[in-house]
Structures are given as C-alpha cells and as structure tokens.
Amino acid sequence: MRLSSFVGIIVCCLGSALIAPTAWAGEGDRVSNLEKDVEQLKRSYQELTRPEIRKDSDIPRLRLRGFGSLQYDYEDKEVRTLSGAKIGKSDANNFNNGELDLFITSQIANKLNFINETVYEFGSGGTSTLDVERLLVKYEYADAFNVSVGRGHTALGYWNQRFHHGNWLQTTSDRPLLYKFEDDGGILPVHYVGLEFSGYVDAGVGSLTYIGNVANGRGKTIDDVQLIEDANDEKQLSLMLTLEPDALPGLGFGFNAVHDVIPEDAATPGRESEIEETLAGVHIYYIDERFEFIYEHQWIHHNFTRERDHSGGYVQFAVAFGQLKPYYRFDFLRINLGDPFFDGLKGVEDSDQHTVGLRYDWFPFAALKFEYRNLDGVFTDSHSGTIQLSFAF
C-alpha cells in the first residue's frame, strides 16, 4: 500500500471518528483536533520520504565496468647477434583474444572509495592468467589531499597514470615500449604496492597535480612486483608533478622522480650486491577534441659495483577527422650493455620503433584500429601489424 494512500485512509478514519461523537465534543473542538492530526501526519510523511534519512543511504553500491580487445596480429621477425650475424627468422599470423579487463568501483562511505582492476590474460596452449592489476582503498579528504593504500600504478609519467589496462581508452593498440608492463619485458616499475598520496591545488596560473608513492619497490627480477613482502628494508619513493595552465586548456607538462634499492640476487652473476636505482622523467602533452600530442622521456641510473645509465621515450601525434583518427608514434630505448638487471632479457635492447595507424570509432564505445610497426633493434628487426577491435562495456 502506498504511503500517501495510507495517510488518506487515516485522515478519513479520524474524520469519521470525530464527526460521530458530537455529543461529547463541540464542532470547534472537532475541527481543531482534526487539523492537528493532519499536520502531524504530513510531518511524518515528509520525514519518511526525505532522501538523507533513508535507511539504505549508507550501503555501498558496487559498479562494474569492463574493457576488452580482440585482434589479428602479423609479425615478420629476424634475430641477430651483437656483431650483426643473422641467427634466426620467423613469421607468424594469429587471431588473438587480447585481454578482458574488469573494472570495479564502490563508494564505501562518503569519502572512502574502493577501486579494483582485474585482467584476464590469454596465453599459448589454451592457458589464461588472472592478474589483479589494481586493488586500492582511497580516502578523499579534500581536493588537495587524498591517500590510497594497496596496489596501483606508480607515479611515473603521463601514460602510466592516464592509461591503465583498457586498450579502448588509448589511441593506439598497444602501450609505448617504455611503458610495457613488467611481465611483458618493460624496463620501468609501472606498478607499486604501498601508499599513494595525491591531490591538486590552484597554482595561480593553472592546476598543479601531485602524486607520490611509498612502496615495496622492485623485486629481484624485472617482473617481480612485491605484493606481500619487501626483500629489503628500503622503500621505493616516487613523486610526480604536473601543471595544466589555465591559458591553454588541454596542455600539461611536468616531471617525475623515483628512488629505490633493488635487492641482491646471489643466484645471478653480477647480482651479488644491491642496485641503487634512480629514475627521472619529463612529460608534455596537448589533448583536445581533435589533436593529440604526447612526449615523454625517462632516464634510469643504476649504481652497484659499477654504474650504468639507460633511457627511453616516445613522441605521439594524432589528428581526428570525425570518427577517423590517423596517428604516428616514434619509440626509442637506449640500453647500455653490462647491466645484470637488464642483460639477457627479451625485448630489453637498444631499439627504435615507428608506428603508423588509423583508429575508427565505429560506435561510441567500440573502436577499430589498423596498425603497422617497424622495429629496429640491436638484436631484433621486425615488421608487424595489428587489426584490433577494442571496446568498453
């Protein structure tokens, strides 16, 4: 029964009850008592229907979103020695499931949020892997100060903060060489496990955003994200600042710095001692409804029994013509030999890569990408292509 109908019935009953016994109450008293009862019922109804006192107002509401990709890949690859002698050649063309990314959020309380990103990755031989890529609880105290705890993306450059695991979000079909994930041969610690502090303030000329981490840091190997323990007492410290000027909306630029101590690995030659790692980077971007420009450069310094310096970066351009968006990206890695943390790892080599592609926004939440890549590395040359359907759901 609707509450309004219930109120009406009560009012009628009260009216009948007060009209009948005229022998015990005068007409004036009857009307006065009836008005009081009706006003009381109105106040009760308003209290019951007021949103801020609904009994379920504090119950967390789970939201599930997702991203996926399906694609066809072709690669013609040649492998050679450091001296340039060819030692192998391969051709491959495959249909690929890509990945399935489930993005879950929930507001636990007024300023307390939960974020989870779980990715299903598909491998050869019919295998699949479930990776929890982000697992964070975030307390939003104010615009200028938020704190998160859990696993997330390190305060390390524009791409790593803006684009996570949903391919549909980014223009290209894949991440830059510099920002490949740790388990895909990436050279940077793109994930962290620990604390994150973030916020933004009005800097007078624009909005200044900061992000900082205190985390477990790297493990013994390049793909070891230390989820439950830290192999040494040193913590990874990182800070990233970005300024977006008010005078030119869409423009942003900034820098980042990371310091960590990589634990020793006595089982690997040259890894008998810890490696002090210092990273520094710059980023600049301009993004509006039609144009896209991104430039990033990161420098890596390793200090152990000897010192080694490495660097990498990319520049990306894109212009949109309605639903069509042609793009170009130039990637580069500069890896010095003799660093036991990188030596012998697949894909970690001096290399230049040119990427040319076309994105077609077929539907608002589905895009087709046609992409060609040419990689020129110290040990590897390749020509590859991808036709990808990426989508959000």
N, C-alpha and C positions, 0 to 999 in steps of 0.2 A: 504494500500500500504506500503511495507517495506521501511524503510528509505534509505537503500542502493540503491533500485530501483529508488527512488525519486531523489537521488543525481545523478544517471546516466542520468536520463531524463534531469535534469537541465544542466548537463555538455554538453549533445548533443545539447540542445537548444542554449546554449551560443556559442557553436562551430559554429552552423549554422548561428547564428546572426552575428558572427564576420567574417565569410568567405564571406557572401553575399556582404556586402557593401565595396568591395575592392576599390571603387572609393574614399571613404572617409578616408581610413586608409591603411597604408603600411603593408606589410607582417610581418615585425619585430614588429610593434606595436600590431598587432592582436595576435601573439603568446604570447607576454609578458602579455597582458591583460587576455588572456585565462588562463595562468599559475597562475596568481594572484587569479582569481576567483575559480579555482580548489582547490588551497591551502586553501582559506577561507572556502570553503565547507567542506574540510577534517577536519579542526579545529572545525567547528560547529558540525559535526558528532561525533567527539571524545568527545566533551563536553556533548552532549546529551546522549551518551551511558556510560559515566563514572559512576560507581555504587554509589560513595559517594555523587552525587548530584541528585540522583533520587528523585522525588517529594514525594514518599511514604516511604522514608527511615526511617522516624521518627514515623510512625504509629505503635502503639503497636500490637504485634502478640500474640494472645491467643493460649495457648497449653493446651489441655485436655488429661489427662491420668486417669486411674482408676484401682482399685483393688476390688476383690470380693472373697467371700468364700461361699461354700455350704457344708453342713456336716450332719453326722448322729451321735447322742450322746446317750450314755447309762450311767445311774447313779444308783447305789445302795447305799442309804444313811441311816445312823442311827443317831438319835439325842438323847442326854442325858443331864442330869443336871450336875451341877458342882461336885456333890458328886459321879457321875458316873451312876446314875439310868437311865435306858432307858425310854424315853418318846415318841418315835416315830420312825417309819421306813418307807421308801418309795423306790419304784423302778420306773424308768422312762426310756423310749427309744423313741427318736423323730428324725424326719428329721428336719433340721434347715436351714433357709435361710442365716444364718451368717450375713454378712453386705455387703453393697455396698459403696465403698469409691471413691468419685470423687476428683481428684487432678488437680487443675487448676493453671497455672502459666502464667505470662505475663511480658515482659520487657517494662515498661512504657517509660523509657528513657535509656540513655547509662549506668547509674549506679543505676537506680531505678527499682526495681522488685516488682511484686505482687505475693503472694502465698495464695492459698485457698485450704482447705481440708474440704469437706462436706460429712458427713457419714449418710446413711440411715440405721437405726437400726430397726429390726423387733421384735415385742413383741407378747405376748399371746393375744388371742381373735381377731386376724387379724389386730392388730394395728401396726403402723410403726411410727418412730420418725425421724425427720430431725435435725441433730446436726451439727452446724458449728464448727468444731474442731480447725481449724487454719484459721486465717484471718490476714495476715501480709503485710505491705509495708516495703521493706528493701532497705536501701541506702548503697551501697557498695563503700565507699570512697577509701579504699585500702585493701590489704590483712590483714593488721594489725588492721584495724578498720572498722566495719560495725555497723549500727544501724537499728533496726527494731521496728515498733510500731504496736500494735494490740494484737491478741490472738495467743499463741503458746504453746510450750512445755517447762516447767520450766527447768532451768539449774540444773538438778538433776539426775546425774548418767548416765552411758553409755547407758542402754537400752532405757531410756526415750528420749534421744537425737538421737539415731540411728534408732529406730523402732517406727513408729508413728501408723497409723491405717490400714495399708495394711498388712494383715496376710501373704501374699506371700513373703514379704521381710524377715521375721524371720523364723528360722529353725522350731520352734515348732508351734503347732496350736493355742496357747494362750500365753498371757504375764505371767511373773512371778507373784506370789501372791503379792510381794512387790510393783509391778508397775501396779496393776489393776487400771482402771480408776475410778475417783471419784464416778461416778454414778453406779459403779459395786462393791462398797464396798472397794475401795482402801484406804490405810491409808496415802498416800502422796499427796501433792498438785501438781499433774503432769502437770496441765495447768496453765498458767498465762494470765493476761490481763494487758498490760502496755508496758514497753520498754525493749528491749534486746540489749546489746552491745556484739559484738563478733569479733574474729579475730584470726590470728595465726602469730607467729614470729619464726625465726630461733634461737633456744636457744644454738647453738653451737654443742650440742650432738644430737639434733633432733628437731622436730617441736613441739612447745608449743602452744596449743589452749586454748583460754579462752572464756567463755560465762558468762554473768551476766544479771540479771533482776532487774528492779524496777517496782513493780506491785501492784495491789489492794490486793492480798493475799486471804486467806481463808475467807469464809462467816461464818454464824452462824452454819451451818451444814457441815458435811464432804463432801457432794456432791454439795455444793454451790460454783460455780466459779463465782465471782462477775464481771459480764460483763459490766455493765453500771454505777455502783456506788460502793463506798467503805463504809462499815458500820462503820468504824472508821478512824481516821486521820493517823494511822500507815500504812506504806507501807512495802510490803514484799521485802526483799533484798536477792539476791542469787548470788553465784559465783561458777564456776566450772572450774578447770584447768586440762588439760590432756597433758602428754608428750608422744610422739611417737619417740623412739630412732632411729637414722639412722642405728645403728649397727645391729638391728634385725627388719626388716620390718614386720609389722603385729602386733607388740607388742605395747601396750599402757597402761598407768596407770595414776591415778590422784585422786583428791578428790573434794568434793563439800561442801558448807555450805549454810544454809538458815536461815533467821530470820524473824519472823512475830509475830503479835499480833492478836489473834483470838477474834472477838467481843463477848461481853456477850450475853446470851440468857436467859432472865428472865423467859421465859415460861418453861425452862428445869431445874429440880432440880440439884443443884450443879454448875449451869452455871450463877450465879448472877454476877460474875466478869469476866474480860477478862482473856485470857490464853496466856501467852508468850510462843511461840513455837520456839525452836532452833533445827535445823537438821544438821547432819554432816554425810558424807558418803565417802567411798573409792570404787574404781573400778579398775580392772585389766583385760586385755583381750589379747588374741593372736588369730588372724584370718588370715588364708591363704587359698589357693585354696582347701586344703584337711582338715585341722584341725581347730577346733573351741573350744576355752576355754574362758569362761566369769565368773568372780566372782565379786559380789557386796555386800556391807553391808551398811545399813543406820541405824543411831541412831536418835531417837526422844526424846526430853526433853520438857515436859510441866510443866510450873510454874504458879500456880494460888493460891488458898487458901492452897493448898498442892502441892507437886511435884510428877510427875510420869515419868518414863522412859520406852521407848519401843524400839524395834529394829526389823530388818528383813533383809533378804538377800537370795541369791541363788548362786549356782555354776552349770555351764552347760558345758557339754562335747559333742562333735560331731566329727565324722570322716567320710569323704566322700570316697566311693568306686564307682567311675564313677557317675552314676545317683542315686545311693543309698547312703543315709546318716543316719545311726543309731545315736541316741542321748539319753542322760540322763540328767535330771536336779533334783537337790535337793533344795526345797524351805523351808524356815522357817520364822515364825513370832513369836515374843516374846512380848506379850501384857500384861501389868500389869492391873489388875482389879482396879476399883476405879477412873478411869479417865472418867469424864462425857462426854467428847468429843467422846470417842470410845465406852463406855459401852452400851450394848444392840444392837449394830449394827450387822447386819447379815454378817457373814464371818470374822469379826474382832475378832480374838481369838488366843490364843497360838496354833500353829499348825505346823506340819511337812508334807511335801508332796513329794513323789517320782514320777517322770515322766519318762517313758520309751517310745521311739517312733522310727519310721522309716519314713524318708522323701524320696519320689521317685520323682525326677524331670522328670516328664512324657514328657513334652515339655519344650522349653526354658522359656516360661512364664506361665507354669501351673505345679503345684506340687500336689501330693497325699501325705497325712500324716496319719499315723496309730499310735494312741497314747493311752497309758494306764496310769492312775493316781491313786495313793493311798494316801488319805488324813487322817491324824490322828490329830484331834483337841481336845481341851478341851470339847467342846460341840458337835462336829460333827466328825463322821467317814464316809468315803465314798470310794467306788471303782467306777471309771468312765472311760469311753473310748470314743474316737472320731475318726471318719474317715472323713477327710476333703479334699475337693478339693479347693485349693486356686489358684488364677490366677491374672495376670496383663493384662490390655488391653489399 
